[in-house]
Amino acid sequence: MCGIIGYCGHRPAVPVILEGLRRLEYRGYDSAGVAFLQQGALHVVRAEGKLANLERRLGEQNVFLATSGIGHTRWATHGLPVEKNAHPHTDAARRLAVIHNGIIENFQEIKNGLQACGCVFASDTDTEVLAHLLASFMDQGLGIEKALSRTLDRVEGTYALVVVCLDEPGVLYAARKSSPLVLGVGVGENFLASDIPAFLPYTRDVVFLEDGEMVRIDAASWRVMDAATLAPVDKDVRRITWDVAAAQKGGYKHFMLKEIFEQPKVIADCMAGRVDVAAGRAILPELAALPRPERLFIVACGTSFHAGLWGMYVLERWAGVPTRVEIASEFRYRDPILLPGDVVVAISQSGETADTLAGVRLARERGAKVIGLCNVVGSSLARESDVVFYTQAGPEISVASTKAMCSQLTALTLLAVHLGEVGGRMSRQDRMDCLHGLCRLPGILEAELPGMRERACLLAKAHSEATSFLYLGRGPYYPLALEGALKLKEISYIHAEGYAAGEMKHGPIALIDPRFPTFALAPVDELFPKVKSNLEEVQARGGRIIALTNPGGDLRVDDVWEVPRSFGPLSAFLMLPALQLFAYEMADYLGKDVDQPRNLAKSVTVE
Ligand code: M6R
């Protein structure tokens, strides 16, 4: 949801900011803008649509003198995605400009008050109140620091914001509450951004800002303070381990394709140091502080929810722990009954999803311990959980999540094996077989991916006329059916429904005809005969079928797509990339914007 960047240093600021925005564009791409001080004046340049429009507009101007400034790429919450609503927003005197990610919930009340005092607003956004309110406190004689503190005290909601002001050229102020903001510490330059890749070419030294903190940066220094009291706050500088190559396309046409092909490495990285196959042990020292859970509640959104649903099957089967999986936006308002001994596993790639974080806060209020299973180091989820289990997928840039789910499945497998051992539910032999299966996956997947892509490409072309798809699966492959449908919808805009195969005859079967294809997950396991019967029911109604299956299944459908079999539900690791590649190839063939699908944003930090 919106990407923000601020820069103070020795380089021309606008190109650095634009490059940062390019790396943040996955967060939102309705409009974009920059603000910088040059020759004693505040310049604001904004454009509707993608970043390229802003770049074109900036290309017409001389923007090379400024060495500090701010930039924003927007995912609209309040106000249409048009130029007047693009950030940065200024006060009436154009003394300062603000960029903001989040929602100011009481903006209308503040706006009414400011308008009553004669303030004229230029946009329909909630953000603009920040600029006017801050300026009004400064007009009363307060310096920026105090004025910003007073402003933050008045606003309710969520924000990561950065301010540039004519009163202090070469200086930026920023603050955060429930929206991500990191400080990049360079040599003779400092950065502020929603996410690390924005400044990764310049520094890997970062400071994670906490809620309620404010920061002042200039080229040579940075200082974090408590937003309410302005007392200094000590912060650690952390060096992140991945480099700029991890956040670039590396020769692939799209980030999504690159990230699908990274999955063998993702499995290996997530397992690294956490597996002792000979002992049949998943080594999770993170969990040592927690007693064995009586019940697990998995809370997540979107693809992470699907990973959690798959996790339920392995956690119940291998660990014997009763597990419930909940969509975070439902869980948070459901008044859930949490008993002593219940543990919540919150799953989130970004660690910033508002609904998931709200679920975490609710669970903790009710006394449950929380395991945060997340990818982004230092994210809000990591900070707010009792125990953090990093999935080690590396930066995921494409809006459609792929490798993150693979890493979540790996982490959930390790969790199930660990709890299966602790609870005495899973035999040593089964644990060894499972971990051995997991360790073999990177090699198998590496070998399979190129062929999978070719098959996905042919199938996508053959079905590109379809306007609807039904995805079917049973048991641990039902969540994959949901995920296959989600991937197809979000990047190709083809309607798709994921359904439990056995539930199809209770309604969706009415939809089946020769123009409504079915994509079936039919692994050769104990439920295979049941899925086979369901597919016969589809065929009997003239439906075309693509079936993702394993060798030896003897399926007679239009398109049989075989992938190798693995240990029990671990076959999911080989079916998931096939689903992802099918959606990818379909979207690419149809000419859609694969990495930045319409209306979506990578990290959903609003309700
Ligand atoms: O960062 P999170 O894992 O919490 O994100 C959850 C969903 O917003 C995310 O998975 C979304 O559904 C993706 N667009 C799926 O590709």
Boltz pocket constraint, residues with backbone or C-beta under 6 A from the ligand:
constraints:
  - pocket:
      binder: B
      contacts: [[A, 301], [A, 302], [A, 303], [A, 304], [A, 347], [A, 348], [A, 349], [A, 350], [A, 351], [A, 352], [A, 353], [A, 356], [A, 399], [A, 400], [A, 401], [A, 402], [A, 490], [A, 600], [A, 601], [A, 602], [A, 603], [A, 604]]
      max_distance: 6.0
